[in-house]
Amino acid sequence: MLEYLRYIQRFATIRPKTCWFEFPFYVIIKGYKQEYCLGCRPEDLAHFDTIEKKVWKKHQAHLNRLERFPIEKAEYYTNLMKAHGLNSIRALSNITGEDWSYIARILRILDLAEPIKEFLKSNKNDPTILKFFHLRRLLDIIRQGEEKFQLARFRELMNEFEESSFLVR
């Protein structure tokens, strides 16, 4: 091992490397370590030179709060698209820093029938309902197509929810 170190010291040339990046990236500093993230910086954090750990956690906490309310998150995304005049989901993903396929799934929730949306909005303070009607179940309802089929699937899920909540008590 000692011979190898002497060989490296004698013959190796260590020079700093300079790299050109033709794609956008930003840096998050966590505990004196830098984490490079590819893509555009989220719009909420655009005015910061470096993104400190505290600011990044605040941004993530805001997005996580919206995570529990998929309808509100979908409305938030549509408002962002209207405010910035965006026409594509990929442009919106550049602004928010989230994956475009995830944003597309969230925006599909707006295709729910109005009575279902009203029910979920009126019961957003009930954690058991929020937990039961998560994103995957809501997308399952949307896949039914027409409003009458969506309402039928929603009634089935409500019966399942009432049975499961009855068993827990």
N, C-alpha and C positions, 0 to 999 in steps of 0.2 A: 504494500500500500504506500509506503514511504517513497519507494522508487517511482511509483505512478505520479505522486504529487510533485516530485522533483521534475519529472518529465513535463508535466503540465506547466509548471512555472517557467521552464526553460524554453519550450517550443510553442506553447499556445499564446495566441494574441487575443486579449480580451478587449473588445471595443464596444462602446455603447451602440446599440442599433436604433436607427431612426426608421419609423414605419409611417407610411402614408395611408390614411383611411379615406376611402371614397364613399363610405356609407356613414350615416349618423350614429353616434353613440354618446352616452353620458356616463359620468362616474358617480358612484355612491361611496361615501367614506364611512366605514364602520370600524370603530376601534382601531384607528391608525392604519387600516387596510383599505385599499381601493378595490372596488368591484366595478368592472366595466359592463355596462348593459348596452346591447345593440338596439338600435331604433332611435326614434326621436324622443326627446325628453317629454314627459307628461306636461300638459299645458299648465296645470296648477303649480308646477315647479319651474316654469320657464324663467322666472326672474331671478333665480338663485344661480350663483356662479358654480358652487359645488353643493351637492345635495348631502347634507349632514344626516346622521342617523335619526335624529329627533324629527326632522322635517319629513323624511321618508316614511317613518312609522306613522306620522299623522296622516299622510296621504293614503297609506295602506289601510289605516283604521277607517277613514272615510269610505273607501271603496268596500271594505268588509261590512260596514253598517248597511250600505245599500245592497249588499249580497243577500241579506235576509229578506229583503223586499224586492223580488224580481220585477214587479210591475213598476215600482218607483225607479228602479235602475234603468228600465227600458225607457221610461219617460225622460229621465235625466239624459240618456244618450240621444234621444230624438231632439230634445231642447238644444243640446250641444251641436247637433248637425244643423239645425235651423239657424242657430246663432252665428255659426261660422260659414254657412252657405255650402256645406259639404254634400256631395251626392253619393259618395261611396262609403262602405263600411271600413275599407282599408284606410281611407283618409282619417276616419274617426279613430281607428286604432293607433294611428300615428300621433294623434293629439293626446289620447288617454294613456298610451303605453301598454294597453292590454291586447291580448290576442284577438285577431279579427274574427275567428270562428266562434269564439266565446261571445263576442258582441253580437254576432249574427243570431246566435241562439237566444240571447236575451231579447233582442228586438222582435223575434217571432212571437213573444208572449203578447204583444199588442194585438195579435190576431185572435185572441180569446174572445168568446162571446161576452157582450156587455154585462149580463147578469152575473157571470162568473167573476169578472173583474170587480164589479161592485161588491160582491160578497167578500172577496179577498181584501179589498181596501177597507171595508167596514170592520173586518176581523183581524186587522194587522197587529193588534195588541195582544192577541191570543197566541202564545208561543207554540201550543200543540198544533194549531191549524197551520201556522207558518212552517213548522217542522214537517207536517204531513204533506202539504202541497209545495214541495220543493221544485226546483227547476225541471227535473226529469219528468215528474208527474204532470206538470203543466204542459210540457212539450208533448207528452202522450195525449193529453186532451186536445191539443191543437191538431195533432195528426188525424183526428177523426174527421176533419173537413168542415162540413156544414155546421151551422149553429145548433140544429136539433140533435145532431150526433154528438157534438161537444157537450151539450146539456145532459144527454143520456149518460155519457161516460162520467161526467161530473157527479151525477146522482149515484152512480155505482160506487165511485170513490168516496162519496159522503157516507153511504151506507157502510162501507168498509171502515171508514174513520170512526163512525159511531159505534160499531161493533168492537173495534180495538180499544176505544176509550172506555167502553162499558166493561171490557175484560180487565182493564187496568185497575178500575175502582174496586 
